[in-house]
Amino acid sequence: AILAQAIFAQTRVPSCEATPAATMYTRFVEPGRLALITYGPCAGKMCTIVDIVDQKRVVVDGPAKVTGVKRHMMPVKRLSLTDFKANITRGAREKSLRLALEKDEVMKKWSATSWAKKVAAKETRAKMTDFERFKLMVARKKRSGEVKKSLKTKKK
């Protein structure tokens, strides 16, 4: 019996309790969590979770003066949660949300991340006119030529 217990102890798979969920996930759906809207009319805009309706839906708010998103209900599937969180209570008003975002400098921290820079670059490229795309192509060709010229002189 002792031998059987020793073999069982060696082959036993660790239970779920051995790895707590808190270490596995860091971005929770909670009031104050900053999120990026990925689908719908407000796609590409930032919002803050204000309240949780049920397992799949939350109430989000921009606030409208800061991000252009009005308070409305939205499925969690359409949000990408960020690492940033403002310190607000559940169901906070727009003014207290705006003050909390300013106090914690959440939007400034967000705009400094590489994710935010990629979103901004994608938005800028999408808004380019035909002539701006042409100027970009010419500038790239010119830069490529300069790089080739400098590499050619280094080889000699």
C-alpha positions in Angstrom: 0.0 0.0 0.0 2.9 2.4 0.8 4.4 1.6 -2.7 1.1 2.4 -4.4 0.8 5.7 -2.6 4.4 6.7 -3.6 3.6 5.8 -7.3 0.3 7.8 -7.1 2.1 10.8 -5.6 4.6 10.8 -8.5 2.1 10.5 -11.3 -0.6 12.8 -9.9 -1.5 15.8 -12.1 -1.6 19.1 -10.2 -5.1 20.3 -9.5 -6.5 23.7 -10.6 -6.0 25.0 -7.1 -2.2 24.7 -7.6 -2.3 27.5 -10.1 -4.6 30.3 -8.9 -6.5 32.2 -11.6 -5.2 35.5 -10.3 -1.7 34.6 -11.6 -3.1 33.4 -15.0 -5.2 36.5 -15.9 -4.4 40.1 -15.2 -7.1 42.0 -17.2 -10.4 41.6 -15.6 -13.8 43.0 -16.7 -14.3 45.5 -13.9 -15.5 49.1 -13.4 -12.8 51.5 -14.4 -11.0 49.1 -16.9 -10.0 50.9 -20.1 -10.9 49.0 -23.3 -10.6 49.3 -27.0 -13.8 48.8 -29.0 -13.1 46.3 -31.8 -16.5 46.2 -33.6 -19.5 48.4 -34.3 -20.0 52.1 -35.0 -17.4 53.1 -32.3 -14.7 50.6 -33.5 -11.2 51.9 -32.8 -12.2 54.2 -30.0 -11.3 53.9 -26.3 -13.9 53.4 -23.6 -14.1 52.7 -19.9 -16.2 50.0 -18.3 -18.6 51.7 -15.9 -21.0 48.8 -14.9 -21.4 45.1 -15.5 -24.9 44.1 -16.6 -24.4 40.3 -16.8 -21.9 37.7 -17.9 -21.7 38.9 -21.5 -22.7 42.6 -21.4 -21.2 45.8 -19.8 -22.1 49.5 -19.7 -19.2 51.6 -21.2 -18.6 55.3 -21.3 -15.9 57.3 -23.1 -16.5 59.8 -21.6 -17.8 61.5 -24.8 -15.7 64.7 -24.4 -12.5 62.7 -24.1 -12.9 59.7 -26.5 -16.2 60.4 -28.4 -18.0 57.3 -27.0 -21.3 57.9 -25.3 -22.6 55.8 -22.4 -24.2 52.6 -23.8 -24.4 48.9 -23.3 -22.1 46.6 -25.2 -21.1 42.9 -25.4 -17.8 42.0 -23.8 -16.9 40.2 -27.0 -16.6 43.6 -28.8 -14.0 44.9 -26.4 -10.3 44.4 -26.0 -9.3 45.0 -22.4 -6.1 47.0 -21.7 -3.8 46.9 -18.7 -5.0 50.3 -17.5 -7.7 50.9 -14.8 -9.2 54.1 -13.4 -10.2 54.1 -9.7 -14.0 54.5 -10.0 -17.0 52.9 -8.3 -19.6 50.9 -10.1 -22.0 53.0 -12.1 -19.9 56.2 -11.8 -21.2 59.3 -13.4 -19.5 60.9 -16.5 -18.0 63.7 -14.5 -16.4 61.5 -11.8 -15.2 59.1 -14.6 -13.5 62.0 -16.4 -11.9 63.3 -13.2 -10.6 59.8 -12.3 -9.1 59.4 -15.8 -7.4 62.8 -15.5 -6.2 62.1 -12.0 -4.6 58.7 -12.8 -3.5 60.0 -16.3 -4.9 56.8 -17.8 -5.3 58.2 -21.3 -1.7 59.6 -21.3 -0.4 56.2 -20.2 -2.4 54.5 -22.9 -1.2 56.8 -25.7 2.4 56.0 -24.7 2.0 52.3 -25.4 3.0 50.6 -28.6 -0.5 49.2 -29.0 -2.0 52.8 -29.0 0.7 53.9 -31.5 -0.2 51.1 -33.8 -3.9 51.9 -33.6 -3.1 55.6 -34.3 -0.9 54.7 -37.3 -3.5 52.4 -38.8 -6.1 55.2 -38.4 -3.8 57.7 -40.0 -3.1 55.4 -43.0 -6.9 54.8 -43.4 -7.6 58.5 -43.6 -4.9 59.2 -46.3 -5.9 60.7 -49.6 -4.7 59.4 -52.9 -2.1 62.2 -53.2 -0.8 61.6 -49.7 -0.4 57.9 -50.5 1.5 58.9 -53.7 3.8 61.3 -51.7 4.5 58.5 -49.2 5.4 56.1 -52.0 7.8 58.7 -53.5 9.4 59.3 -50.1 9.9 55.6 -49.5 11.5 55.2 -52.9 13.8 58.1 -52.2 14.8 56.7 -48.8 15.4 53.3 -50.3 17.7 54.8 -52.9 19.6 56.7 -50.2 20.0 53.5 -48.2 21.2 51.5 -51.2 23.7 54.3 -52.1 25.2 54.4 -48.6 25.5 50.6 -48.5 27.2 50.6 -51.9 29.8 53.0 -50.7 30.5 51.0 -47.5 31.1 47.8 -49.6 33.9 49.5 -51.7 
